[in-house]
Amino acid sequence: MRTAFVLVALAVALVASVLAGILVGAVPIAPGDVWNALWGNGDAANATIVRDLRLPRVLGAAIVGGALAVAGALLQGLLRNPLADPYVTGTSAGGSLCAVAAIALGASSEPALLPVAAFFGALASAAIVWRLSSLGGRTSVLTVLLAGVILSSFAAAIVTLLLVASDRIVLRLRAVLGWLLGGVAILDGTELAVAAAIVIAATAAAIALARRLDAFALGEETAATLGVDLERSTAAILAVTALLTGAAVALAGVIGFVGLVVPHAIRPVLGAAHARLVPASFLLGAVTLVLADIGARTVLSPAELPVGVVTGLVGGPFFLGLLLRQRRRMLV
Amino acid sequence: MTALAARAVVAGYRDREVLHDCDVCVGAGEVVCLVGPNGAGKSTLLRALAGLLVPRSGDVRLDGRDLRSLARREIARRIAVVPQVFETLFPFTVREVVALGRTARLSLFGRPSAVDRAAVDRALDELALLALADRTITEISGGERQRAVLAMALAQEGDVLLLDEPTAHLDPAHQLATLALVRRLARTRGLAVVAVLHDLNLAASAATRIVVIEHGRVVVDAPPLDALTPEVVGRVFGAGLEVERRGGRPVVVPGALP
């Protein structure tokens, strides 16, 4: 009952925030005109702004936010670590490295290629973090964070190198930088559709993995004695995480902390069971990033911030608070 | 008749061999307690019996079938393990943790059936956890958590139960209650039980058979009175311990301290 109520409430909030996202923008357009523009009626300029600029941006934010939040829930479950998400574990950084490399090699003309490249980068870094964190049997919160820092800095160094060295990128450095910093500003319809398909399929797969993720929370060995095939399940969880992160990175670059914060907001309300945590995280993640993007567009209006700046500003202190709380519980 | 048997098991970690040529077996209705000094290899032997540690040589067989030939899921339907350390930072309810015992009996998208729910309720009831069922595992005491994990293993409804220090975090009353429950399950449901215990007296009162392990080898495998003789206790656990007989059981007490 409670679960159904919360999920419906979150779905309503998502619809409301998407509508709000379409209504708000640098150019003031009356709600009635926005409605007409949405269906291709009325003023042509309004139609372009609403349908080609605002709608893809808002939908993109929803997809990216949902994907990152589910990826965060998966990483926290797999690593048994409440301080994990695609950003702090370096998974997003690995994805962005491969995406930038793909652009440098001339792949940007093919919309499906970026998510694929980002998938492999995210998969490699998530696998490295998982491997490091499971050394010695017990996962340490700090090991995961350190591995994330190392991977992120390493990836950032190579990305910088590519940005400077690649002729293809130098020509449109500003656009590539804007994307890398976590922006959903200019989204192409095909890119959006590809990413949405990946994210929806991966979220369904994450729900299918829910029971195994629950078992993982009790420790790998206990999960095994409960009948979980560790190797296959771990591979599946890592792959789904990488799909979600890859799709998010391909659309919007590196956006921090959404994946970290959202599952934490859900657990006190719906509990830790992943069958509820995953769908609720998807919805709340989508709402969060749509709202953050509205903030990014309005705070310095008419100038726009990359949405990653907003999530970083809000998520950074939150992360610090969590770390302090863990520290106090002597679990770091 | 259920039987789990380790034969000539050699096992260890990386470059360290912990078990050398261990033989141990348990049948339906038996409670076998593994005792021995710290580092003797009790927990390692239990992990080998659970199929979590693959022997370098020798084998572990469940009703004659090598555990290596069984999938984790098949093993989990037969053998339940109560781990020694158990911690999670996530607020699962006690009922959710116990319900995880049904994992091996559910299909990928399958929802728990009435049978699954009944098994969970019964396990909660048996460990007096019904009142705590909706509390989260992070807010109950260590002893209650230990009972929850035991309930999870019972909900698994296997016919072999392996316990690693099941009484470590319990007060004396709950230690006895837990071991009494384990004995009763062995007797009434025909469970085959192997428990690692530190406390020799608890082992002597719970076990139908005691296996004493020292330096990775089985030194004695016998009923309590024949296993915990003054000679064995003095040699394996060191001087300073005295063994008395009380009510047909050996009782180990510390001798006078200098």
Interface residues (C-beta under 8 A of the other chain):
Chain A: Q76 G77 R80 N81 P82 A208 R211 R212 D214 A215 A217 L218 G219 E221 T222 A224 T225 L226 G227 V228 D229 L230 R267 P268 G271 A272 A273 L331
Chain B: R47 A50 L52 A71 R72 R73 I75 A76 R77 I79 A80 V81 P83 V85 F86 E87 T88 L89 F90 P91 F92 T93 E96 V97 L100 G101 T103 A104 L106 L108 F109 T136 M152 Q156
